Amino acid sequence: MNLRDLDQKRWVALACPTRGLEFDERTLDLIDLDRDGRIRAPELIAACEWAGARLKDWQPLLRGDARLSPDSLADTDEGRALAEELQRTLAVTGHAALADIGLDEIRERQSHLAAERHNGDGIVPVAGMEDAGDRALAQRIGEAMGTVADAGGEPGIDETRIKAFFEQASALLAWHREGEAEAGCAGRRAAAMAVQAVHDKVEDFFARCRLASYDLSAAATLNATDPEQLKAHATGLLSLEAGVLRQMPIAPVSPGAALPLDDRANPAWRGALATLREQALSADFGDSLDERDWLALKDEVRACREWLRRQPSGPVAAIGVDVVAALAAAQPGGHLDEVRARLLKQVEDDRAAAPRHAALNDLEKLLLLQRGLLRLARNFVSFEDFYEGRGAVFQAGTLFVDGRACELTVDVADPARHAPVAGLAKAYLAYCECVRLNQKRTIVAVVSAGDVDFLFVGRNGLFYDRDGHDWDARIVKVIENPISVGQAFLSPYKKLVRLVEDQVAKRAAASDSTQQGRMGHLAGRIATADQPATAAAVAPTVPVGAPGALGAAGTTGTGAAGLPGLGVPGRRVDVGTVAAIGVALGSISTVIVGVFGRFVDLGWWIPLAVLGIVLSISGPSMLIAWLKLRQRSLGPILDASGWAINNRMKLSTKLGTALTKRPRPVAHAVRLSAPGHRPLAGGPAGHPPSGPRPAGDAAG
C-alpha cells in the first residue's frame, strides 16, 4: 500500500509485458490502464492504491483469497457501492445464501447483463426495438451509417450514428424543399437533371461545329479521336460504357450541324439523349436540337441546375431524397424530430444501466487484485518468488534434457530478435522449439550446471509447462558460455582428447585407405595369377619394398600364397634405417630419463610442480570462465522478452546450481558388479545375492 514511497531506483523491474507470463491475463489487462500491452511502475502503483482504497481487511489480499467477503470492503462510498453490488449479484444469480462471492458468480452476472436489452454500453440493438416503425428506421440508419456491436455482440446504433443520420437527413430535406418552392424546380427537376447529364458533352459538340465552320479542313480532325487509339481497342471487348467510346463526340461534327436525338448520335450517349428528349422537350419536338434551342433550354432550367449543384453529399444522400422524404412523411407532422428523440431516449435508457455494469466490473477487478496483486508485486518489484525458488511469473516451465532439469526457461516470441540481446547475459542458453498437438512455442533455457559435451543443435528433450503439460522439445540454437569453473578446468584436457581422437581417426582413415588400395592391388594380382605375361608386366610397377614387390634377385617363383607366377618374396632390411631408429629411440629415452630425474630431485616440491603444470594448462580457461561467471545475469534475457529490468540480477554459482538440477543418487540403490548377476527378489537392500540371472531377463 506504500509502494509509491519506495524509490524506483531500488525496483528490480520497471515494466513488463502483459503476455508471455504465467499470470492471469485478465488481471494484467485490468492493471494496464492505457491498453498498450505493457504494465509500468505507475500502473502497478495505481492498482495497489485502488485496491487499498476499497479494502479495510488486507489479510485476504495477503493470502491471495479467491473469494471476496463484504466484511473486507472499506466503509467508503466506493466500498459501500461494491458491497451493494455484491449482494445484488448473489441474489440475481441465485446464491443469496452465500456469505462471499467468487469469479463464477460475477461472470454469470456479467453474461446476463451483456444479453439484456439495456446493458450500459450506450448501443441500442436494432433487433431489440419494440416499435416496428422505430426498428425500420434504425435499420435504415444502420445501412447508411453502419452498425456497431453492443456488449452482447448484436448489431446496433449509438448516439453518434443517430445524430449524424438525422443531421444529414434534415439538410437533405431542407434542400429538397428549397428546390420545390424557391428554385422553381417543381415539375422541372427531371428536366434539369437530364440537361445536367449531357451538358458538358453537348457544349463540346456545338463548340466543335463552330470550329468546323471556321476551318473546313479541321472538321475531320474534330469529328473523332485518333484512329490509332481506336485500333488499340479493336481486338478487345467493347462496351458502350467504355471510356474510349464516351470520349468521342456525341454526334458527327459538321459546320452548323444540329444535335441529332435519334440513331445518328454516338451510341454511348443515345440513352442520355433519349432521356433529355423525354424529360426536357415537348412531345412534338423534332429529331434534332440546334444550338439556339439548346441555349433556350439551358436558360429555362438554369435555376434548377444551380439548385442541383448544391445537393448535400454523404451516406444519407446516397439513399435518395425520395426515400428520406418518405420516411419523414410517415412520421406525425411529416418531421423526423419525434422519432429522433425516441431513438436518443433509448440510448439514454441504455446508458442508465452503466453504473450497475461499472460496479460489477469493479467488483471483478477487486477480486482479481485480491487474488494476484501481491504475487505480481513480488515478481515486479523484488523478484522474491524467483530468488525464493517459488517460480517467477516469467518462468515458463522445466526443460528436461541431457540428464538435467533446467527450471529457468522463458517464452520467446522471436528467437532471431531475442538472441542478440540475451547473449549479453554471459550464460549458456539453449533455444528450444516445443510442439504439443497442433501448438508450437519457443523457449530459451539457461543451462547453469553440469557439462555441455552433449548439448547440440538437434538434441531432443521434454518440456513441462507450468500447468504440467508435456511438450516435445528440440534444441534449435545454442549460445555457448562457461557454466562453471570446474568445467573450465577440464576444458583444455577435453579439447586435447578431442584433438587426439581426431588425429587418430584421421590416421586410421588414411591407413585404412592405404590398406584398401594394397588389398585391391593384391586381389588384382591374385586374380591374374594364371597369366604369367600379365603378372610379369604388372610386377615392375610395384615399388621396391612394398608388399608384393620382387625379391632382391628379381625372381618370380611361387609366392607366399603358394600361387605360381606370384613373386612375393621376403622384404630386404635396410641396416641404415635400423641404426637411425635405434639412435632416435636412445635420444628420446635419454630426454625422458633426464626430465624424470630432474622431477624426482624436486623432492617435497613435486606436488607444487604438478600443481604448477596443471595451472599452466587450465589456469587461463578457468580465469576466463571466472570472469564471465561474475558477469552472468538474468537481466538481458528478460530485457529481450520485453521487460524493463532495473537491476543486474546476477546468477551466482549457487543460484545457477539450484536452477539447473542434476539427478541425485537413489537411496538404497544397488550397483551390479557382474553383468550376469542381479539382486533376487526379497534380498536385503544394498546386498545383491549371488546366483545366475535367468536367461532373457533385461538388465535392471
Residue pairs with C-beta under 8 A, 6 or more apart in sequence:
1 48
1 49
1 52
1 58
3 44
3 45
3 48
3 377
3 381
4 45
4 49
6 381
8 14
8 41
8 646
9 646
11 41
11 380
11 381
11 646
11 647
12 380
12 381
12 382
12 383
12 645
12 646
12 647
12 649
13 380
13 381
13 383
13 638
13 643
13 644
13 645
13 646
13 647
14 40
14 41
14 644
14 645
14 646
15 38
15 39
15 40
15 41
15 643
15 644
16 38
16 39
16 380
16 394
16 642
16 643
16 644
17 37
17 38
17 39
17 641
17 642
17 643
18 25
18 28
18 29
18 32
18 37
18 38
18 39
19 25
19 37
20 394
20 411
20 413
20 641
20 642
21 28
21 393
21 394
22 391
22 393
22 394
22 395
22 396
22 466
23 372
23 375
23 376
23 379
23 393
24 368
24 371
24 372
26 368
27 368
27 369
27 371
27 372
27 373
27 376
28 39
28 376
29 35
30 47
30 364
30 365
30 368
30 369
31 39
31 43
31 44
31 47
31 369
31 376
32 38
32 39
32 43
33 43
33 46
34 43
38 642
39 380
40 644
44 376
44 377
44 380
44 381
47 369
47 373
48 373
48 377
50 365
50 369
51 61
51 366
51 369
51 370
51 373
52 58
53 74
53 76
53 78
54 73
54 74
54 76
54 78
54 79
54 82
54 362
54 366
55 61
55 72
55 73
55 74
55 79
55 366
55 370
56 72
56 73
56 74
56 75
56 79
57 71
57 72
60 68
60 69
60 72
60 370
61 369
61 370
61 373
61 374
62 374
64 370
64 371
64 372
64 374
64 375
65 370
65 371
66 102
66 103
66 367
66 371
67 100
67 101
67 102
67 367
68 86
68 100
68 101
68 102
68 363
68 366
68 367
68 370
69 99
69 100
70 83
70 86
70 87
70 99
70 100
72 370
73 79
73 80
73 82
73 83
73 86
78 362
81 359
81 362
82 359
82 362
82 363
82 366
84 359
85 356
85 359
85 360
85 362
85 363
86 101
86 363
87 96
88 356
89 101
89 105
89 106
89 109
89 360
89 363
90 96
90 98
90 101
90 105
92 109
92 112
93 105
93 108
93 109
93 112
95 101
95 105
98 105
101 363
101 367
102 367
103 364
103 367
103 368
106 360
106 363
106 364
106 367
107 364
109 360
110 360
110 361
110 364
113 119
113 120
113 151
113 353
113 356
113 357
113 360
114 151
114 152
114 153
115 152
116 152
116 353
117 125
117 128
117 350
118 349
118 350
118 352
118 353
119 150
119 151
119 152
119 350
119 353
119 357
120 151
120 350
120 351
120 352
120 353
120 354
120 355
120 356
120 357
120 358
121 150
121 151
121 350
121 354
121 357
122 158
122 159
122 347
122 350
122 351
122 354
123 148
123 149
123 150
123 151
123 156
123 157
123 158
123 347
123 350
124 138
124 150
124 156
124 157
124 158
124 343
124 346
124 347
124 350
125 150
125 152
125 154
125 155
125 156
126 135
126 138
126 139
126 142
126 147
126 154
126 155
126 156
126 157
127 135
127 154
127 155
128 154
128 156
129 135
129 138
129 346
131 342
133 330
133 339
134 339
134 342
134 343
134 346
137 327
137 339
137 343
138 157
138 343
140 165
140 319
140 323
140 327
141 157
141 161
141 162
141 165
141 343
142 155
142 156
142 157
142 161
143 319
144 165
144 315
144 316
144 318
144 319
145 157
145 161
145 164
145 165
145 315
146 161
147 155
147 156
147 157
147 161
148 155
148 156
148 157
148 158
148 161
149 155
149 156
150 156
151 357
157 343
158 347
159 344
159 347
162 340
162 343
162 344
162 347
163 344
165 316
166 336
166 340
168 312
168 314
168 315
168 316
168 317
169 316
169 324
169 327
169 328
169 336
170 336
171 312
172 311
172 312
172 316
172 317
172 321
172 324
173 321
173 324
173 325
173 328
173 336
175 307
175 310
175 311
175 312
175 321
176 321
176 325
178 307
179 185
179 189
179 304
179 307
179 308
180 186
183 303
183 304
183 306
183 307
184 303
184 304
185 192
185 303
185 304
185 307
188 300
188 301
188 304
189 304
189 308
190 279
191 279
191 280
191 300
191 301
191 304
192 301
192 304
192 305
192 307
192 308
193 279
193 308
194 272
194 275
194 276
194 278
194 279
194 280
195 276
195 280
195 297
195 298
195 301
195 305
196 305
196 308
197 272
197 275
197 276
198 250
198 269
198 272
198 273
198 276
199 298
199 305
201 250
201 269
201 272
202 250
202 259
202 289
202 294
204 249
204 250
205 249
205 250
205 251
205 253
205 259
206 259
206 291
206 294
208 222
208 223
208 249
208 253
209 253
209 254
209 255
209 256
209 257
209 291
211 218
211 222
212 218
212 219
212 222
212 223
212 253
212 254
212 255
212 257
213 255
213 256
216 255
219 253
219 254
219 255
222 249
222 253
223 249
223 252
223 253
223 254
224 230
224 248
224 249
225 244
225 247
225 248
229 244
230 244
233 242
233 244
238 245
239 245
240 267
240 268
241 268
242 268
245 266
245 267
245 268
246 266
246 268
246 269
248 266
248 268
249 266
250 259
250 265
250 266
250 269
250 273
251 257
251 259
251 260
251 264
251 265
251 266
252 264
258 288
258 289
258 290
258 291
259 265
259 273
259 288
259 289
259 290
259 294
260 287
260 288
261 273
261 274
261 276
261 277
261 286
261 287
261 288
261 289
262 287
263 270
265 273
277 285
280 297
280 301
281 289
281 297
289 297
298 305
311 317
316 324
327 336
328 334
328 335
328 336
331 338
331 339
332 338
375 385
375 393
376 393
378 384
378 385
379 385
379 386
379 392
379 393
379 394
383 392
383 649
384 390
385 391
385 392
385 393
386 392
386 394
386 395
387 655
389 658
391 466
394 410
394 638
394 641
394 643
395 407
395 408
395 409
395 410
395 466
396 409
396 410
396 411
396 443
396 465
396 466
397 409
397 443
397 463
397 464
397 465
397 466
398 405
398 406
398 407
398 409
398 463
398 464
399 405
399 406
399 409
399 430
399 432
399 443
399 445
399 461
399 462
399 463
399 473
400 406
400 461
400 462
400 463
400 464
401 430
401 432
401 445
401 455
401 459
401 460
401 461
401 462
401 473
401 475
402 450
402 454
402 455
402 459
402 461
403 450
403 662
403 663
404 447
404 449
404 450
404 660
404 661
404 662
404 663
405 660
405 661
406 430
406 445
406 446
406 447
406 448
406 659
406 660
407 659
407 660
407 661
408 445
408 446
408 448
408 634
408 659
408 660
409 443
409 444
409 445
409 446
409 463
410 443
410 444
410 637
410 638
410 641
411 441
411 442
411 443
411 641
412 418
412 431
412 442
412 443
412 444
412 640
412 641
413 442
413 641
415 431
415 442
415 444
415 476
415 477
417 640
418 431
418 444
418 640
418 641
419 429
419 431
419 477
419 479
419 640
420 640
421 636
421 639
421 640
422 429
422 444
422 479
422 636
422 637
422 640
423 429
423 479
423 636
424 636
425 446
425 632
425 633
425 634
425 635
425 636
425 637
425 651
426 481
426 628
426 629
426 631
426 632
426 633
427 446
427 447
427 448
427 479
427 481
427 632
427 633
427 637
427 651
428 446
428 447
428 448
428 452
428 455
428 478
428 479
428 480
428 481
428 482
428 483
429 444
429 445
429 446
429 447
429 478
429 479
429 481
429 637
430 444
430 445
430 447
430 455
430 475
430 477
430 478
431 442
431 443
431 444
431 475
431 476
431 477
431 478
431 479
432 442
432 443
432 444
432 445
432 461
432 463
432 473
432 474
432 475
432 476
433 440
433 442
433 473
433 474
433 476
434 440
434 441
434 442
434 443
434 463
434 471
434 472
434 473
434 474
435 471
435 472
435 474
436 469
436 470
436 471
436 472
439 471
441 471
442 476
443 463
443 473
444 637
446 634
446 637
446 651
446 656
446 659
446 660
447 455
447 483
447 660
448 483
448 632
448 651
448 655
448 656
448 657
448 659
448 660
449 483
449 484
449 656
449 657
449 659
449 660
449 661
449 662
450 483
450 660
450 662
451 483
451 487
452 480
452 483
452 487
453 494
455 475
455 478
456 475
456 478
457 475
457 476
457 477
457 478
458 474
458 475
459 474
459 475
460 472
460 473
460 474
460 475
461 473
461 474
461 475
462 470
462 471
462 472
462 473
463 470
463 471
463 472
463 473
464 470
464 471
465 471
481 628
481 632
482 488
482 624
482 625
482 628
482 629
483 656
484 625
484 629
484 653
484 656
485 622
485 625
485 626
485 629
485 653
487 625
488 618
488 621
488 622
488 624
488 625
488 626
489 618
489 621
489 622
490 618
491 618
491 621
491 625
492 617
492 618
492 621
493 617
493 618
518 546
518 547
518 548
521 542
521 548
522 547
522 548
524 538
525 535
525 538
525 548
525 566
526 561
526 563
526 566
528 534
528 535
528 538
529 535
529 563
529 564
529 565
529 566
530 565
531 565
532 556
532 565
535 556
535 565
535 566
535 567
536 556
536 565
539 549
539 550
539 556
539 567
540 550
542 548
542 549
542 550
543 549
544 550
544 572
545 571
545 572
547 568
548 567
548 568
549 567
549 571
550 556
550 567
550 569
551 567
551 569
551 570
551 572
552 569
552 572
553 569
555 567
555 569
556 565
556 566
556 567
557 567
557 569
558 564
558 566
559 566
559 567
559 568
559 569
560 566
560 568
561 568
599 606
599 609
600 606
602 609
629 653
630 650
632 650
632 651
632 656
633 648
633 649
633 650
633 651
634 645
634 649
634 650
634 651
635 645
635 647
635 648
635 649
638 645
638 649
639 645
651 659
668 685
668 686
670 679
670 685
670 686
670 688
672 678
672 688
672 699
672 700
673 688
675 699
676 692
676 693
677 688
677 690
677 691
677 692
677 693
678 688
678 693
678 697
678 699
678 700
679 687
679 688
679 689
680 689
680 691
683 689
